[in-house]
Amino acid sequence: MQEPLAVREEEPPAPAAPARLERLEVDYTALDALLADTNRVVERVQRLLKSR
């Protein structure tokens, strides 16, 4: 079996342009409530530790 004289390499495809992402709207209500609860617990523990 004979080998071809020249091997032609295919050019890689051009990179696709990334699609523009829409701005994501995030509702932080639950996170804000959790952080407020956490702050209250930390303050309570700090008061408890200072009173000892």
mmJSON file of the N, C-alpha and C atoms, coordinates in Angstrom:
{"data_MODEL":{"atom_site":{
"group_PDB":["ATOM","ATOM","ATOM","ATOM","ATOM","ATOM","ATOM","ATOM","ATOM","ATOM","ATOM","ATOM","ATOM","ATOM","ATOM","ATOM","ATOM","ATOM","ATOM","ATOM","ATOM","ATOM","ATOM","ATOM","ATOM","ATOM","ATOM","ATOM","ATOM","ATOM","ATOM","ATOM","ATOM","ATOM","ATOM","ATOM","ATOM","ATOM","ATOM","ATOM","ATOM","ATOM","ATOM","ATOM","ATOM","ATOM","ATOM","ATOM","ATOM","ATOM","ATOM","ATOM","ATOM","ATOM","ATOM","ATOM","ATOM","ATOM","ATOM","ATOM","ATOM","ATOM","ATOM","ATOM","ATOM","ATOM","ATOM","ATOM","ATOM","ATOM","ATOM","ATOM","ATOM","ATOM","ATOM","ATOM","ATOM","ATOM","ATOM","ATOM","ATOM","ATOM","ATOM","ATOM","ATOM","ATOM","ATOM","ATOM","ATOM","ATOM","ATOM","ATOM","ATOM","ATOM","ATOM","ATOM","ATOM","ATOM","ATOM","ATOM","ATOM","ATOM","ATOM","ATOM","ATOM","ATOM","ATOM","ATOM","ATOM","ATOM","ATOM","ATOM","ATOM","ATOM","ATOM","ATOM","ATOM","ATOM","ATOM","ATOM","ATOM","ATOM","ATOM","ATOM","ATOM","ATOM","ATOM","ATOM","ATOM","ATOM","ATOM","ATOM","ATOM","ATOM","ATOM","ATOM","ATOM","ATOM","ATOM","ATOM","ATOM","ATOM","ATOM","ATOM","ATOM","ATOM","ATOM","ATOM","ATOM","ATOM","ATOM","ATOM","ATOM","ATOM","ATOM","ATOM"],
"id":[1,2,3,4,5,6,7,8,9,10,11,12,13,14,15,16,17,18,19,20,21,22,23,24,25,26,27,28,29,30,31,32,33,34,35,36,37,38,39,40,41,42,43,44,45,46,47,48,49,50,51,52,53,54,55,56,57,58,59,60,61,62,63,64,65,66,67,68,69,70,71,72,73,74,75,76,77,78,79,80,81,82,83,84,85,86,87,88,89,90,91,92,93,94,95,96,97,98,99,100,101,102,103,104,105,106,107,108,109,110,111,112,113,114,115,116,117,118,119,120,121,122,123,124,125,126,127,128,129,130,131,132,133,134,135,136,137,138,139,140,141,142,143,144,145,146,147,148,149,150,151,152,153,154,155,156],
"type_symbol":["N","C","C","N","C","C","N","C","C","N","C","C","N","C","C","N","C","C","N","C","C","N","C","C","N","C","C","N","C","C","N","C","C","N","C","C","N","C","C","N","C","C","N","C","C","N","C","C","N","C","C","N","C","C","N","C","C","N","C","C","N","C","C","N","C","C","N","C","C","N","C","C","N","C","C","N","C","C","N","C","C","N","C","C","N","C","C","N","C","C","N","C","C","N","C","C","N","C","C","N","C","C","N","C","C","N","C","C","N","C","C","N","C","C","N","C","C","N","C","C","N","C","C","N","C","C","N","C","C","N","C","C","N","C","C","N","C","C","N","C","C","N","C","C","N","C","C","N","C","C","N","C","C","N","C","C"],
"label_atom_id":["N","CA","C","N","CA","C","N","CA","C","N","CA","C","N","CA","C","N","CA","C","N","CA","C","N","CA","C","N","CA","C","N","CA","C","N","CA","C","N","CA","C","N","CA","C","N","CA","C","N","CA","C","N","CA","C","N","CA","C","N","CA","C","N","CA","C","N","CA","C","N","CA","C","N","CA","C","N","CA","C","N","CA","C","N","CA","C","N","CA","C","N","CA","C","N","CA","C","N","CA","C","N","CA","C","N","CA","C","N","CA","C","N","CA","C","N","CA","C","N","CA","C","N","CA","C","N","CA","C","N","CA","C","N","CA","C","N","CA","C","N","CA","C","N","CA","C","N","CA","C","N","CA","C","N","CA","C","N","CA","C","N","CA","C","N","CA","C","N","CA","C","N","CA","C","N","CA","C","N","CA","C"],
"label_alt_id":[null,null,null,null,null,null,null,null,null,null,null,null,null,null,null,null,null,null,null,null,null,null,null,null,null,null,null,null,null,null,null,null,null,null,null,null,null,null,null,null,null,null,null,null,null,null,null,null,null,null,null,null,null,null,null,null,null,null,null,null,null,null,null,null,null,null,null,null,null,null,null,null,null,null,null,null,null,null,null,null,null,null,null,null,null,null,null,null,null,null,null,null,null,null,null,null,null,null,null,null,null,null,null,null,null,null,null,null,null,null,null,null,null,null,null,null,null,null,null,null,null,null,null,null,null,null,null,null,null,null,null,null,null,null,null,null,null,null,null,null,null,null,null,null,null,null,null,null,null,null,null,null,null,null,null,null],
"label_comp_id":["MET","MET","MET","GLN","GLN","GLN","GLU","GLU","GLU","PRO","PRO","PRO","LEU","LEU","LEU","ALA","ALA","ALA","VAL","VAL","VAL","ARG","ARG","ARG","GLU","GLU","GLU","GLU","GLU","GLU","GLU","GLU","GLU","PRO","PRO","PRO","PRO","PRO","PRO","ALA","ALA","ALA","PRO","PRO","PRO","ALA","ALA","ALA","ALA","ALA","ALA","PRO","PRO","PRO","ALA","ALA","ALA","ARG","ARG","ARG","LEU","LEU","LEU","GLU","GLU","GLU","ARG","ARG","ARG","LEU","LEU","LEU","GLU","GLU","GLU","VAL","VAL","VAL","ASP","ASP","ASP","TYR","TYR","TYR","THR","THR","THR","ALA","ALA","ALA","LEU","LEU","LEU","ASP","ASP","ASP","ALA","ALA","ALA","LEU","LEU","LEU","LEU","LEU","LEU","ALA","ALA","ALA","ASP","ASP","ASP","THR","THR","THR","ASN","ASN","ASN","ARG","ARG","ARG","VAL","VAL","VAL","VAL","VAL","VAL","GLU","GLU","GLU","ARG","ARG","ARG","VAL","VAL","VAL","GLN","GLN","GLN","ARG","ARG","ARG","LEU","LEU","LEU","LEU","LEU","LEU","LYS","LYS","LYS","SER","SER","SER","ARG","ARG","ARG"],
"label_asym_id":["A","A","A","A","A","A","A","A","A","A","A","A","A","A","A","A","A","A","A","A","A","A","A","A","A","A","A","A","A","A","A","A","A","A","A","A","A","A","A","A","A","A","A","A","A","A","A","A","A","A","A","A","A","A","A","A","A","A","A","A","A","A","A","A","A","A","A","A","A","A","A","A","A","A","A","A","A","A","A","A","A","A","A","A","A","A","A","A","A","A","A","A","A","A","A","A","A","A","A","A","A","A","A","A","A","A","A","A","A","A","A","A","A","A","A","A","A","A","A","A","A","A","A","A","A","A","A","A","A","A","A","A","A","A","A","A","A","A","A","A","A","A","A","A","A","A","A","A","A","A","A","A","A","A","A","A"],
"label_entity_id":["1","1","1","1","1","1","1","1","1","1","1","1","1","1","1","1","1","1","1","1","1","1","1","1","1","1","1","1","1","1","1","1","1","1","1","1","1","1","1","1","1","1","1","1","1","1","1","1","1","1","1","1","1","1","1","1","1","1","1","1","1","1","1","1","1","1","1","1","1","1","1","1","1","1","1","1","1","1","1","1","1","1","1","1","1","1","1","1","1","1","1","1","1","1","1","1","1","1","1","1","1","1","1","1","1","1","1","1","1","1","1","1","1","1","1","1","1","1","1","1","1","1","1","1","1","1","1","1","1","1","1","1","1","1","1","1","1","1","1","1","1","1","1","1","1","1","1","1","1","1","1","1","1","1","1","1"],
"label_seq_id":[1,1,1,2,2,2,3,3,3,4,4,4,5,5,5,6,6,6,7,7,7,8,8,8,9,9,9,10,10,10,11,11,11,12,12,12,13,13,13,14,14,14,15,15,15,16,16,16,17,17,17,18,18,18,19,19,19,20,20,20,21,21,21,22,22,22,23,23,23,24,24,24,25,25,25,26,26,26,27,27,27,28,28,28,29,29,29,30,30,30,31,31,31,32,32,32,33,33,33,34,34,34,35,35,35,36,36,36,37,37,37,38,38,38,39,39,39,40,40,40,41,41,41,42,42,42,43,43,43,44,44,44,45,45,45,46,46,46,47,47,47,48,48,48,49,49,49,50,50,50,51,51,51,52,52,52],
"pdbx_PDB_ins_code":[null,null,null,null,null,null,null,null,null,null,null,null,null,null,null,null,null,null,null,null,null,null,null,null,null,null,null,null,null,null,null,null,null,null,null,null,null,null,null,null,null,null,null,null,null,null,null,null,null,null,null,null,null,null,null,null,null,null,null,null,null,null,null,null,null,null,null,null,null,null,null,null,null,null,null,null,null,null,null,null,null,null,null,null,null,null,null,null,null,null,null,null,null,null,null,null,null,null,null,null,null,null,null,null,null,null,null,null,null,null,null,null,null,null,null,null,null,null,null,null,null,null,null,null,null,null,null,null,null,null,null,null,null,null,null,null,null,null,null,null,null,null,null,null,null,null,null,null,null,null,null,null,null,null,null,null],
"Cartn_x":[0.86,0.0,0.907,0.629,1.448,0.909,1.817,1.413,1.19,0.269,0.058,1.318,1.52,2.694,2.641,1.506,1.366,0.08,0.168,-1.011,-1.535,-2.743,-3.347,-4.066,-3.637,-4.269,-5.416,-6.509,-7.651,-7.428,-7.875,-7.747,-8.759,-8.346,-9.314,-10.432,-11.62,-12.739,-12.485,-13.018,-12.878,-13.612,-13.045,-13.732,-15.058,-16.046,-17.376,-17.38,-18.077,-18.212,-19.13,-18.722,-19.583,-20.874,-21.939,-23.236,-23.247,-23.864,-23.954,-24.976,-24.569,-25.458,-26.345,-27.565,-28.489,-28.137,-28.404,-28.118,-29.014,-28.398,-29.108,-29.608,-30.872,-31.466,-31.513,-30.949,-30.885,-31.684,-32.503,-33.288,-32.508,-32.028,-31.22,-32.04,-33.331,-34.177,-33.869,-33.819,-33.556,-32.152,-31.188,-29.818,-29.719,-30.374,-30.374,-30.975,-32.067,-32.709,-31.789,-31.128,-30.211,-29.043,-28.49,-27.389,-27.833,-29.039,-29.551,-29.705,-30.245,-30.378,-29.011,-28.055,-26.702,-26.076,-26.259,-25.722,-26.331,-27.637,-28.287,-27.723,-27.501,-26.952,-25.529,-24.722,-23.34,-23.329,-24.179,-24.242,-24.669,-25.637,-26.106,-24.988,-24.24,-23.144,-22.044,-21.749,-20.738,-21.136,-22.413,-22.888,-22.765,-23.119,-23.042,-21.593,-20.669,-19.266,-18.676,-19.103,-18.586,-19.112,-20.288,-20.882,-20.251,-19.451,-18.824,-17.56],
"Cartn_y":[-1.171,0.0,1.235,2.15,3.347,4.451,5.266,6.393,7.603,8.477,9.676,10.546,11.321,12.173,13.315,13.89,15.004,14.814,15.051,14.949,16.359,16.572,17.901,17.965,18.919,19.09,20.08,19.73,20.64,21.756,22.941,24.088,23.956,24.328,24.255,25.27,24.944,25.889,27.172,28.253,29.546,29.488,30.092,30.065,30.815,30.238,30.851,32.049,33.076,34.26,33.904,34.194,33.858,34.68,34.022,34.714,35.644,36.766,37.712,37.196,37.161,36.68,37.816,37.481,38.465,38.688,39.875,40.181,39.327,38.676,37.79,38.585,38.536,39.209,38.205,38.579,37.682,38.29,37.457,37.897,37.514,38.514,38.285,38.341,38.302,38.425,37.343,36.1,34.991,35.093,35.467,35.611,36.743,37.864,38.984,38.571,37.814,37.356,36.404,35.519,34.589,35.329,36.324,37.099,37.892,38.43,39.165,38.226,37.033,36.043,35.649,35.459,35.09,36.191,37.429,38.555,38.615,38.353,38.366,37.259,36.09,34.978,35.305,35.85,36.202,37.248,38.257,39.288,38.694,37.775,37.134,36.319,35.576,34.77,35.675,36.767,37.699,38.274,38.651,39.182,38.124,36.895,35.797,35.566,35.577,35.348,36.482,37.708,38.861,38.862,38.299,38.301,37.251,36.381,35.312,35.771],
"Cartn_z":[0.0,0.0,0.0,-0.894,-0.992,-0.104,0.456,1.278,0.379,0.758,-0.053,-0.017,-1.078,-1.167,-0.164,0.032,0.98,1.76,3.041,3.893,4.09,3.727,3.871,5.21,6.043,7.346,7.22,7.851,7.834,8.833,8.474,9.375,10.501,11.717,12.824,12.596,13.078,12.899,13.68,13.179,13.852,15.188,16.235,17.537,17.452,18.097,18.091,19.027,18.639,19.499,20.656,21.897,23.042,23.004,23.371,23.427,24.631,24.494,25.606,26.611,27.866,28.917,29.407,29.653,30.213,31.674,32.173,33.573,34.463,35.421,36.322,37.517,37.752,38.912,40.061,41.189,42.344,43.488,44.11,45.259,46.521,47.236,48.422,49.711,49.636,50.814,51.849,51.418,52.35,52.933,52.123,52.613,53.632,53.35,54.298,55.64,55.596,56.835,57.596,56.9,57.539,58.187,57.491,58.054,59.279,59.246,60.405,61.597,61.369,62.45,62.998,62.103,62.52,63.367,62.96,63.732,65.129,65.225,66.538,67.437,66.878,67.662,68.114,67.22,67.579,68.689,68.585,69.628,70.965,70.928,72.166,72.799,71.994,72.525,73.068,72.385,72.886,74.239,74.377,75.668,76.757,76.411,77.372,77.803,76.872,77.2,78.007,77.758,78.508,79.946,80.149,81.482,82.388,81.884,82.691,83.315],
"occupancy":[1.0,1.0,1.0,1.0,1.0,1.0,1.0,1.0,1.0,1.0,1.0,1.0,1.0,1.0,1.0,1.0,1.0,1.0,1.0,1.0,1.0,1.0,1.0,1.0,1.0,1.0,1.0,1.0,1.0,1.0,1.0,1.0,1.0,1.0,1.0,1.0,1.0,1.0,1.0,1.0,1.0,1.0,1.0,1.0,1.0,1.0,1.0,1.0,1.0,1.0,1.0,1.0,1.0,1.0,1.0,1.0,1.0,1.0,1.0,1.0,1.0,1.0,1.0,1.0,1.0,1.0,1.0,1.0,1.0,1.0,1.0,1.0,1.0,1.0,1.0,1.0,1.0,1.0,1.0,1.0,1.0,1.0,1.0,1.0,1.0,1.0,1.0,1.0,1.0,1.0,1.0,1.0,1.0,1.0,1.0,1.0,1.0,1.0,1.0,1.0,1.0,1.0,1.0,1.0,1.0,1.0,1.0,1.0,1.0,1.0,1.0,1.0,1.0,1.0,1.0,1.0,1.0,1.0,1.0,1.0,1.0,1.0,1.0,1.0,1.0,1.0,1.0,1.0,1.0,1.0,1.0,1.0,1.0,1.0,1.0,1.0,1.0,1.0,1.0,1.0,1.0,1.0,1.0,1.0,1.0,1.0,1.0,1.0,1.0,1.0,1.0,1.0,1.0,1.0,1.0,1.0],
"B_iso_or_equiv":[0.0,0.0,0.0,0.0,0.0,0.0,0.0,0.0,0.0,0.0,0.0,0.0,0.0,0.0,0.0,0.0,0.0,0.0,0.0,0.0,0.0,0.0,0.0,0.0,0.0,0.0,0.0,0.0,0.0,0.0,0.0,0.0,0.0,0.0,0.0,0.0,0.0,0.0,0.0,0.0,0.0,0.0,0.0,0.0,0.0,0.0,0.0,0.0,0.0,0.0,0.0,0.0,0.0,0.0,0.0,0.0,0.0,0.0,0.0,0.0,0.0,0.0,0.0,0.0,0.0,0.0,0.0,0.0,0.0,0.0,0.0,0.0,0.0,0.0,0.0,0.0,0.0,0.0,0.0,0.0,0.0,0.0,0.0,0.0,0.0,0.0,0.0,0.0,0.0,0.0,0.0,0.0,0.0,0.0,0.0,0.0,0.0,0.0,0.0,0.0,0.0,0.0,0.0,0.0,0.0,0.0,0.0,0.0,0.0,0.0,0.0,0.0,0.0,0.0,0.0,0.0,0.0,0.0,0.0,0.0,0.0,0.0,0.0,0.0,0.0,0.0,0.0,0.0,0.0,0.0,0.0,0.0,0.0,0.0,0.0,0.0,0.0,0.0,0.0,0.0,0.0,0.0,0.0,0.0,0.0,0.0,0.0,0.0,0.0,0.0,0.0,0.0,0.0,0.0,0.0,0.0],
"pdbx_formal_charge":[null,null,null,null,null,null,null,null,null,null,null,null,null,null,null,null,null,null,null,null,null,null,null,null,null,null,null,null,null,null,null,null,null,null,null,null,null,null,null,null,null,null,null,null,null,null,null,null,null,null,null,null,null,null,null,null,null,null,null,null,null,null,null,null,null,null,null,null,null,null,null,null,null,null,null,null,null,null,null,null,null,null,null,null,null,null,null,null,null,null,null,null,null,null,null,null,null,null,null,null,null,null,null,null,null,null,null,null,null,null,null,null,null,null,null,null,null,null,null,null,null,null,null,null,null,null,null,null,null,null,null,null,null,null,null,null,null,null,null,null,null,null,null,null,null,null,null,null,null,null,null,null,null,null,null,null],
"auth_seq_id":[1,1,1,2,2,2,3,3,3,4,4,4,5,5,5,6,6,6,7,7,7,8,8,8,9,9,9,10,10,10,11,11,11,12,12,12,13,13,13,14,14,14,15,15,15,16,16,16,17,17,17,18,18,18,19,19,19,20,20,20,21,21,21,22,22,22,23,23,23,24,24,24,25,25,25,26,26,26,27,27,27,28,28,28,29,29,29,30,30,30,31,31,31,32,32,32,33,33,33,34,34,34,35,35,35,36,36,36,37,37,37,38,38,38,39,39,39,40,40,40,41,41,41,42,42,42,43,43,43,44,44,44,45,45,45,46,46,46,47,47,47,48,48,48,49,49,49,50,50,50,51,51,51,52,52,52],
"auth_comp_id":["MET","MET","MET","GLN","GLN","GLN","GLU","GLU","GLU","PRO","PRO","PRO","LEU","LEU","LEU","ALA","ALA","ALA","VAL","VAL","VAL","ARG","ARG","ARG","GLU","GLU","GLU","GLU","GLU","GLU","GLU","GLU","GLU","PRO","PRO","PRO","PRO","PRO","PRO","ALA","ALA","ALA","PRO","PRO","PRO","ALA","ALA","ALA","ALA","ALA","ALA","PRO","PRO","PRO","ALA","ALA","ALA","ARG","ARG","ARG","LEU","LEU","LEU","GLU","GLU","GLU","ARG","ARG","ARG","LEU","LEU","LEU","GLU","GLU","GLU","VAL","VAL","VAL","ASP","ASP","ASP","TYR","TYR","TYR","THR","THR","THR","ALA","ALA","ALA","LEU","LEU","LEU","ASP","ASP","ASP","ALA","ALA","ALA","LEU","LEU","LEU","LEU","LEU","LEU","ALA","ALA","ALA","ASP","ASP","ASP","THR","THR","THR","ASN","ASN","ASN","ARG","ARG","ARG","VAL","VAL","VAL","VAL","VAL","VAL","GLU","GLU","GLU","ARG","ARG","ARG","VAL","VAL","VAL","GLN","GLN","GLN","ARG","ARG","ARG","LEU","LEU","LEU","LEU","LEU","LEU","LYS","LYS","LYS","SER","SER","SER","ARG","ARG","ARG"],
"auth_asym_id":["A","A","A","A","A","A","A","A","A","A","A","A","A","A","A","A","A","A","A","A","A","A","A","A","A","A","A","A","A","A","A","A","A","A","A","A","A","A","A","A","A","A","A","A","A","A","A","A","A","A","A","A","A","A","A","A","A","A","A","A","A","A","A","A","A","A","A","A","A","A","A","A","A","A","A","A","A","A","A","A","A","A","A","A","A","A","A","A","A","A","A","A","A","A","A","A","A","A","A","A","A","A","A","A","A","A","A","A","A","A","A","A","A","A","A","A","A","A","A","A","A","A","A","A","A","A","A","A","A","A","A","A","A","A","A","A","A","A","A","A","A","A","A","A","A","A","A","A","A","A","A","A","A","A","A","A"],
"auth_atom_id":["N","CA","C","N","CA","C","N","CA","C","N","CA","C","N","CA","C","N","CA","C","N","CA","C","N","CA","C","N","CA","C","N","CA","C","N","CA","C","N","CA","C","N","CA","C","N","CA","C","N","CA","C","N","CA","C","N","CA","C","N","CA","C","N","CA","C","N","CA","C","N","CA","C","N","CA","C","N","CA","C","N","CA","C","N","CA","C","N","CA","C","N","CA","C","N","CA","C","N","CA","C","N","CA","C","N","CA","C","N","CA","C","N","CA","C","N","CA","C","N","CA","C","N","CA","C","N","CA","C","N","CA","C","N","CA","C","N","CA","C","N","CA","C","N","CA","C","N","CA","C","N","CA","C","N","CA","C","N","CA","C","N","CA","C","N","CA","C","N","CA","C","N","CA","C","N","CA","C","N","CA","C"],
"pdbx_PDB_model_num":[1,1,1,1,1,1,1,1,1,1,1,1,1,1,1,1,1,1,1,1,1,1,1,1,1,1,1,1,1,1,1,1,1,1,1,1,1,1,1,1,1,1,1,1,1,1,1,1,1,1,1,1,1,1,1,1,1,1,1,1,1,1,1,1,1,1,1,1,1,1,1,1,1,1,1,1,1,1,1,1,1,1,1,1,1,1,1,1,1,1,1,1,1,1,1,1,1,1,1,1,1,1,1,1,1,1,1,1,1,1,1,1,1,1,1,1,1,1,1,1,1,1,1,1,1,1,1,1,1,1,1,1,1,1,1,1,1,1,1,1,1,1,1,1,1,1,1,1,1,1,1,1,1,1,1,1]
}}}
